[in-house]
Amino acid sequence: MKGQRLNAPLSLSTLGWKNPDMQAIYDKLATKVTMKRKIFTVVVTMIAIGCGAIATPTDSDPKPAFSHPIALGLDDKPAFSAPPPDFKTQKEGTPRGTLEMIEYESKSVGTKRRMQVYLPPGYSKNIKYPVLWLLHGIGGDETEWQRIANVNVLMDNLIAEKKAVPMIVVMPNGRARKNDRAEGDLYAAAPAFAAFERDLFEDAIPAIDKRFSTRADREYRALAGLSMGGGQTLNFGLSHLDVFASLGAFSAAPNTKAPETLVADPAAATKQLRYFLLTCGNKDGLINVSQGMHSYLKQARIPHTWHVDDHGHDAAHWSASLYYFAQHIFPQEKVTAAVLSKKTLRSAFSGVFSLGVALNTSQVSGQNVVEGDLAARQFSSITPENDMKWQSIHPQLDRFDFKRADYYVDFARKHDMQVVGHTLIWHSQTPSWVFQGENGVPATRELLLGRMRDHIRAVMGRYKGKVKGWDVVNEALSDGGPDILRDTPWKRIIGEDFLDQAFRFAKEADPGAELYYNDYGLENDRKRANCVKMLQGLLARGVPIDGVGTQSHFALNYPPIGSIEKTITDLASLGLKVMVTELDIDVLPVRGAVGIADIGRHEQGDDSTDPYVGKFPEEMQMKLAKRYADIFEIYLRQKKWVTRVTFWGLDDGQTWLNNFPIQGRTNHPLLFDRALKPKPAFDAVLEKAGSNGKPENPQVPSVRP
């Protein structure tokens, strides 16, 4: 066969491929390309799989065959219902966007290149738009997505139906070479697809941002691709999560790098990914590539959606995948529209009690504008989750670091919010040097009291008049045994009066600030009784204390509603303000005692303790919503005593419960999901505010410049 022209006709439909465009490419190759049978088979196979390709193989990194026998597993099932039949059919009366073919100067390739761009209906330079990038397969170019999916019509329909937000869609040419046409030896062009990474980040993205009105934040950029482009999406996107927050790989081809290479740090990827969609057809011979990625992501507990439908490696699958993907990215735009309306937690509870949220540095420093804006619109007070704790603000004996804590004060001033300082004295997250004297021996009572006083004076003094109240002492009560107080270095070295001393030092440092005691598990009868006894002692001794915080780390079925209400009334009977300081609702199973929020608690888990990695089921959403509604009914009934309710985290992606008491799980305990979309629980809380205790004319606080 060496040197023989292969011109025998072949119908690709015999291989299960019915795409006329791919047949045309094959016919062209069959008449013009002379090659060994083996190489020809490779090319034909690549055409038959649609747009699949692999990077040039090496001896140290052998690649699998292009197509494998299909073996489906239990996870290989649809995550979505089929799109409606007319999802990419133009509908009368639907506002239409526009398509433009633009050129840009590619310095990395050394020539001008083309991209097709969809602009949404009513595009305006006065509005900043999110951007979705769509990558094609090995047989395609910048026109392929439009040809197979009718992208402009599909997007017009989604936007008109309010299933997707207005966005710019960019369809570049992923073959980064001077002759970027899909012609000749397609396999030989595979390295140009890898080279596109540089062109994308150095030339294409800057060109779009310069020419159109785009949002530059990573939360406003998404990347998706079909087949070869799906592999590019995984290779480029997972290594550039600082640029793209949402990824979609549809029938990813074998050019995909090994999952453990792409996701070397699962914890970091989990934190950065907003939405991650993997799809493939159950008749696709390349499904093993996506199955391998899904398996690794599941094992690494990285949230993603895995969708397998009844298609092959074809346009129907890719069009449907785009339809699903476009509805789940850029939800912050929907949230922004919602929070700018009067339907906010902040306005609903204005005049009833303060609604607060615990935040992290990125949300108040301007690094994460979207989350910061959501927090400012929805809540009236903020608590630093970690940045005012001793180890963060006073890491060394002679060094304070106020940079991160300052962000919270500045953010609150700008958005007319209150700051709650958390926390001054705690046995955890306090450096070991605090409790040591010279040569590492335990500190004396006098030395430790001096350090306590100096720390409180320095921290409270800096924020005097700027922080409404402080959790002066955190979690001093024991969870069991005969002693009321927990065995901590504070108690061992100073004695049980360390609480008295801390509150007195705090009062001296800022006489105008409210001073609180804060603890978890007060719904437990024993611990609540001990808390009341401890607080009675403080009050009897004239210790300055204004309020008590019940953290309220709850579960779906614990504690009983009656215990929650009794906790509030028992604490209020002391004449102290009562605050709910760290509210969340754990929806995952645990193996230890429920209600023990000791940060030192650790448990081992398996798949049975992490059942909602891919999707939080509707049934569970409703259970969470009802639980929140029942709890807020109590808070509203006791609004005379409850002065603040603070959620411990803004959204499910940020919650500490993803790693407590079992590391690396996917929890769903808050009102906003990982994409910042309001959950049914959000609506349930708003509805409860409207029917119980809402003031007649709630006012939306103004935002200071």
Residue pairs with C-beta under 8 A, 6 or more apart in sequence:
1 36
1 37
2 36
3 34
4 34
5 34
6 30
6 33
6 34
6 35
6 37
6 40
7 30
7 31
8 30
9 27
9 30
10 26
10 30
10 44
11 23
12 18
12 19
12 22
12 23
12 26
12 44
12 47
12 48
13 23
15 48
16 48
16 283
16 312
17 23
17 47
17 48
17 49
17 50
17 312
17 313
17 314
18 314
19 50
19 314
19 315
21 139
21 147
22 47
22 48
22 50
22 139
25 47
25 139
25 182
25 186
26 44
26 47
28 183
29 43
29 44
29 47
29 186
33 40
33 43
33 184
33 185
35 43
35 185
39 187
42 66
42 187
43 185
43 186
43 187
45 66
45 67
46 52
46 53
46 66
46 138
46 139
46 186
46 187
47 139
47 186
48 67
49 66
49 67
49 227
49 253
49 284
49 285
49 286
49 313
50 137
50 139
50 226
50 227
50 251
50 313
50 314
51 136
51 137
51 138
51 139
51 140
51 144
51 226
51 227
51 228
51 229
51 253
51 313
52 66
52 137
52 138
52 227
52 228
52 251
52 253
52 254
52 255
52 286
52 313
53 137
53 138
53 186
53 187
53 190
53 193
53 227
53 228
53 231
53 253
53 254
53 255
54 63
54 66
54 190
54 253
54 254
54 255
55 63
55 190
55 191
55 193
55 194
55 255
56 190
56 191
57 63
63 254
64 254
64 288
66 254
66 285
66 286
67 285
67 286
68 285
68 286
68 287
68 288
69 285
70 282
70 283
70 284
70 285
70 287
71 288
72 282
72 287
72 308
73 291
75 294
75 298
75 306
76 282
76 287
76 291
76 306
76 308
77 308
78 307
78 308
78 309
79 305
79 306
79 307
79 324
79 614
79 615
80 307
80 320
80 324
82 309
82 320
83 319
83 320
83 323
83 324
86 157
87 154
87 157
87 319
87 320
87 323
88 149
88 150
88 153
88 154
88 157
88 319
88 323
89 150
89 153
89 157
90 96
90 153
90 156
91 157
91 160
94 156
94 157
94 160
95 121
95 122
95 156
95 159
95 160
96 121
96 152
96 156
97 118
97 119
97 120
97 121
97 123
97 152
97 155
97 156
97 159
98 118
98 119
98 123
98 152
99 116
99 117
99 118
99 119
99 146
99 152
100 116
100 117
100 119
101 114
101 115
101 116
101 117
101 142
102 114
102 115
102 116
102 117
102 207
102 211
103 112
103 113
103 114
104 112
104 113
104 114
104 115
104 203
104 204
104 207
104 211
105 112
105 203
105 207
106 112
106 113
106 176
106 199
106 203
106 204
107 202
107 203
108 176
108 195
108 198
108 199
108 202
108 203
109 176
109 177
109 178
109 180
109 195
109 199
109 203
110 178
111 178
113 172
113 173
113 180
113 199
113 203
113 204
114 142
114 173
115 142
115 170
115 171
115 172
115 173
115 204
115 207
115 208
116 142
116 143
116 145
116 146
116 170
116 171
117 168
117 169
117 170
117 171
117 208
117 212
118 151
118 152
118 155
118 168
118 169
118 170
118 171
119 168
119 212
120 129
120 155
120 156
120 159
120 166
120 167
120 168
121 156
121 159
121 160
121 166
122 166
123 129
123 166
123 168
123 213
124 213
125 213
126 213
127 166
127 213
128 213
128 214
128 215
128 220
129 166
129 167
129 168
129 212
129 213
129 214
129 215
129 220
130 165
130 167
130 168
130 214
130 215
130 220
130 221
130 222
130 329
130 330
130 333
131 167
131 168
131 169
131 170
131 208
131 212
131 214
131 215
131 220
131 221
131 222
132 167
132 168
132 169
132 170
132 221
132 222
132 223
132 224
132 326
132 329
132 330
133 169
133 170
133 171
133 172
133 200
133 221
133 222
133 223
133 224
133 244
134 145
134 151
134 169
134 170
134 171
134 224
134 225
134 229
134 322
135 172
135 174
135 223
135 224
135 225
135 226
135 228
135 229
135 230
135 232
135 233
136 142
136 144
136 145
136 171
136 173
136 174
136 225
136 226
136 228
136 229
137 144
137 225
137 226
137 227
137 228
137 229
137 253
138 182
138 186
138 189
138 190
138 193
138 227
138 228
138 253
139 182
139 186
140 182
140 229
141 173
141 175
141 180
141 181
141 182
142 171
142 172
142 173
143 171
144 171
145 151
145 171
145 226
145 322
146 152
146 171
148 315
148 318
148 319
149 315
149 318
149 319
149 322
150 319
151 169
151 171
151 322
154 319
154 322
154 323
154 326
155 164
155 167
155 169
155 326
158 164
158 323
158 326
158 327
159 165
159 166
163 326
163 327
164 326
164 327
164 330
165 330
165 331
165 333
165 334
166 333
167 326
167 329
167 330
168 208
168 212
168 214
170 204
170 208
172 196
172 200
172 204
173 180
174 193
174 196
174 225
174 228
174 229
174 232
175 181
175 182
175 189
175 192
175 193
175 196
176 192
176 193
176 195
176 196
176 198
176 199
177 189
177 192
177 195
180 192
182 189
190 228
190 255
193 228
193 232
193 255
194 235
194 255
196 232
196 236
197 232
197 235
197 236
200 236
201 236
201 240
201 243
205 243
208 214
209 216
214 220
215 221
217 368
217 369
217 370
218 241
218 242
218 243
218 244
218 245
218 272
219 245
219 274
219 330
219 332
219 368
219 370
220 245
220 330
220 332
220 370
221 243
221 244
221 245
221 246
222 244
222 245
222 246
222 247
222 248
222 275
222 325
222 329
222 330
223 233
223 236
223 237
223 244
223 246
223 247
223 248
224 230
224 233
224 247
224 248
224 249
224 250
224 277
224 321
224 322
224 325
225 231
225 232
225 233
225 248
225 249
225 250
226 250
226 251
226 318
226 321
227 250
227 251
227 252
227 253
227 286
227 313
227 318
228 253
228 255
230 248
230 249
230 250
230 251
230 252
230 253
230 256
230 290
231 249
231 252
231 253
231 254
231 255
231 256
231 289
232 255
233 247
233 248
233 249
233 252
234 247
234 249
234 252
234 256
234 257
234 262
234 293
235 255
235 256
235 257
235 262
237 244
237 247
238 247
238 262
238 263
238 269
239 262
241 268
241 269
241 272
241 273
242 272
245 272
245 273
245 274
245 275
246 273
246 274
246 275
246 276
246 325
246 328
246 329
246 330
247 273
247 275
247 276
247 277
248 276
248 277
248 278
248 279
248 321
248 322
248 325
249 256
249 277
249 278
249 279
249 290
249 293
250 279
250 280
250 317
250 318
250 321
250 322
250 325
251 279
251 280
251 281
251 284
251 286
251 287
251 290
251 313
251 317
251 318
252 278
252 280
252 286
252 289
252 290
252 293
253 286
253 289
254 286
254 289
256 262
256 289
256 293
259 292
259 293
259 296
259 297
260 296
263 269
263 296
263 297
263 300
263 302
266 300
266 301
266 302
266 664
267 664
269 300
269 302
270 301
270 302
270 303
270 653
270 658
270 664
271 653
273 302
273 303
273 304
274 329
274 653
274 674
274 675
274 676
275 305
275 325
275 328
275 329
275 674
275 675
276 297
276 302
276 303
276 304
276 305
277 304
277 305
277 307
277 321
277 324
277 325
277 328
278 290
278 293
278 294
278 297
278 304
278 305
278 306
278 307
279 290
279 306
279 307
279 308
279 309
279 317
279 321
279 324
280 286
280 287
280 289
280 290
280 291
280 307
280 308
280 317
281 287
281 308
281 309
281 310
281 311
281 312
281 313
281 314
281 317
282 308
282 309
282 310
282 311
283 310
283 311
283 312
284 311
284 312
284 313
284 317
285 313
286 313
287 308
290 306
294 304
294 306
297 304
298 306
298 613
298 614
300 664
301 610
301 613
301 664
301 665
301 666
303 613
303 614
303 653
303 666
303 674
304 613
304 614
305 328
305 614
305 615
306 614
307 321
307 324
309 317
309 320
311 317
311 320
328 675
329 675
331 675
331 676
331 677
332 370
332 374
332 675
332 676
334 677
335 374
335 672
335 676
335 677
335 678
336 370
336 373
336 374
338 344
338 678
339 373
339 374
339 377
339 378
340 377
342 700
343 686
344 377
344 378
344 700
345 355
345 378
345 379
345 671
345 682
345 685
345 686
345 689
346 355
346 377
346 378
346 379
346 380
346 700
346 701
347 698
347 699
347 700
348 685
348 686
348 689
348 690
348 694
348 698
349 355
349 380
349 645
349 689
349 694
349 698
350 380
350 695
350 698
350 699
350 700
350 701
351 695
351 698
351 699
352 636
352 639
352 689
352 693
352 694
352 695
353 635
353 639
353 642
353 643
353 644
353 645
354 380
354 381
354 418
354 643
354 644
354 645
355 378
355 379
355 380
355 381
355 644
355 645
355 646
356 379
356 380
356 381
356 382
356 383
356 418
356 420
356 644
356 645
356 646
356 647
357 375
357 378
357 379
357 381
357 382
357 383
357 646
357 647
357 649
357 650
358 382
358 383
358 384
358 385
358 422
358 582
358 646
358 647
358 648
358 649
358 650
359 372
359 375
359 382
359 383
359 384
359 385
359 408
359 650
360 384
360 385
360 386
360 387
360 654
361 367
361 387
361 404
361 407
362 368
362 371
363 371
363 372
363 375
363 650
364 372
364 382
364 407
364 408
364 410
364 411
365 404
365 407
365 411
366 372
370 676
371 650
371 651
371 676
372 411
374 650
374 672
374 676
375 382
375 650
376 411
376 414
376 415
376 417
376 703
379 417
379 647
380 417
380 418
380 701
381 412
381 417
381 418
381 419
381 420
381 468
381 644
381 646
382 408
382 411
382 412
382 417
382 418
382 419
382 420
383 419
383 420
383 422
383 581
383 646
384 404
384 405
384 408
384 419
384 421
384 422
385 422
385 648
385 649
385 656
386 392
386 429
387 393
387 404
387 405
387 407
387 408
388 405
388 408
388 421
388 422
388 423
388 459
389 422
389 423
389 426
389 429
389 430
390 424
390 426
390 429
390 430
390 431
390 434
390 455
391 429
391 430
391 431
392 401
392 404
392 405
392 429
393 400
393 401
393 402
393 404
393 405
393 459
394 400
394 401
394 431
394 455
394 458
394 459
395 401
395 431
396 431
396 433
397 433
400 458
400 459
402 462
405 459
405 463
408 419
409 419
409 463
409 466
409 467
411 417
412 418
412 419
412 466
413 466
413 704
414 703
414 704
414 705
415 701
415 703
415 704
416 701
416 702
416 703
416 704
417 701
418 468
419 463
419 466
419 467
419 468
420 467
420 468
420 469
420 470
420 471
420 581
420 644
420 646
421 459
421 460
421 463
421 467
421 469
421 470
421 471
421 513
422 470
422 471
422 474
422 518
423 470
423 471
423 472
423 473
423 474
423 518
424 455
424 456
424 459
424 460
424 470
424 471
424 472
424 473
424 502
424 506
425 452
425 456
425 472
425 473
425 474
425 490
425 498
425 502
426 473
426 474
426 475
427 475
427 476
427 486
427 488
427 489
427 490
428 475
428 599
428 600
429 599
434 443
434 448
434 451
434 489
435 442
435 443
435 448
435 489
435 493
436 442
436 443
437 443
437 444
437 447
442 489
442 493
443 451
443 493
444 493
445 493
445 494
445 495
448 489
448 490
448 493
448 494
449 494
449 501
452 494
452 498
452 501
452 502
452 505
453 501
453 505
456 472
456 502
456 505
456 506
456 509
457 505
457 508
457 509
459 509
460 467
460 470
460 506
460 509
460 510
460 513
461 509
461 510
463 510
464 509
464 510
464 512
464 513
465 510
465 512
467 510
467 513
468 513
468 514
469 513
469 514
469 515
469 516
469 546
469 547
470 506
470 510
470 513
470 514
470 515
470 516
471 516
471 517
471 518
471 549
471 581
472 502
472 503
472 506
472 515
472 516
472 517
472 545
473 498
473 499
473 502
473 503
473 517
473 518
474 518
474 519
475 486
475 518
475 519
475 520
475 598
476 485
476 486
476 488
476 490
476 491
476 499
476 517
476 519
476 534
477 484
477 485
477 486
477 519
477 527
477 530
477 531
477 534
478 484
478 485
478 486
478 487
478 530
479 486
479 521
479 527
479 596
479 598
480 526
484 530
484 533
484 534
485 491
485 496
485 534
490 498
491 498
494 501
499 517
499 534
499 538
499 543
500 538
500 541
500 543
503 515
503 538
503 543
503 544
503 545
504 543
504 544
506 513
506 515
506 544
507 515
507 544
514 546
514 547
514 577
515 544
515 545
515 546
515 547
516 545
516 546
516 547
516 548
516 549
516 577
516 579
516 581
517 531
517 534
517 535
517 538
517 545
517 547
517 548
517 549
518 548
518 549
518 551
518 581
519 527
519 531
519 548
519 549
519 550
519 551
520 550
520 551
520 552
520 553
520 582
520 595
520 596
520 597
520 598
521 527
521 551
521 595
521 596
521 597
522 528
522 531
522 550
522 551
522 567
522 571
523 550
523 559
523 560
523 563
523 564
523 566
523 567
523 595
524 559
524 563
524 595
525 563
528 566
528 567
528 570
531 548
531 571
532 570
532 571
532 573
532 574
535 545
535 548
535 571
535 574
535 576
536 574
538 545
539 545
539 574
539 575
545 576
546 576
546 577
547 576
547 577
547 578
547 579
547 643
548 571
548 574
548 576
548 577
548 578
548 579
549 578
549 579
549 580
549 581
549 582
550 567
550 568
550 571
550 578
550 579
550 580
550 581
551 580
551 581
551 582
551 583
551 597
551 648
552 564
552 580
552 581
552 582
552 583
552 584
553 582
553 583
553 584
553 586
553 595
553 597
553 648
554 564
554 583
554 584
554 585
554 586
554 595
554 627
554 631
555 585
555 586
555 587
555 590
555 594
555 595
556 585
556 586
556 587
556 623
556 624
556 627
558 594
558 595
559 595
561 630
561 631
561 634
564 631
564 634
565 634
565 637
565 638
568 578
568 634
568 635
568 638
568 641
568 642
569 638
569 641
571 578
571 641
572 578
572 638
572 640
572 641
577 641
577 643
578 638
578 641
578 642
578 643
579 642
579 643
579 644
579 645
579 646
580 635
580 642
580 644
580 645
580 646
581 644
581 646
582 597
582 646
582 648
583 631
583 645
583 646
583 647
583 648
584 647
584 648
584 649
584 655
584 657
584 669
584 670
585 624
585 627
585 628
585 669
586 657
586 667
586 669
587 612
587 616
587 620
587 623
587 624
587 667
587 668
587 669
588 609
588 610
588 611
588 612
588 657
588 662
588 665
588 667
589 608
589 609
589 611
590 603
590 609
590 661
590 662
591 603
591 604
591 605
591 609
592 601
592 603
592 661
597 660
599 660
601 660
601 661
602 661
602 662
602 663
603 661
603 662
604 662
605 662
605 663
605 665
609 662
609 665
610 662
610 664
610 665
610 666
612 620
612 666
612 668
613 666
616 668
616 673
620 668
621 679
621 680
621 681
622 680
624 668
624 669
624 679
624 680
624 681
625 679
625 680
625 681
625 683
625 684
626 684
627 681
628 671
628 681
628 684
628 685
629 684
629 685
629 687
629 688
632 645
632 684
632 685
632 688
632 689
632 692
633 688
633 692
635 642
635 645
636 688
636 689
636 692
636 693
637 692
637 693
639 693
647 670
647 671
648 655
648 656
649 655
649 656
649 669
649 670
650 670
650 672
651 670
651 672
651 673
651 674
651 676
652 658
652 667
652 668
652 669
652 670
652 672
652 673
652 674
653 673
653 674
655 667
655 669
655 670
657 665
657 667
657 669
658 664
658 665
658 666
658 667
659 665
668 679
670 679
670 681
671 678
671 679
671 681
671 682
671 685
672 678
672 679
672 682
673 679
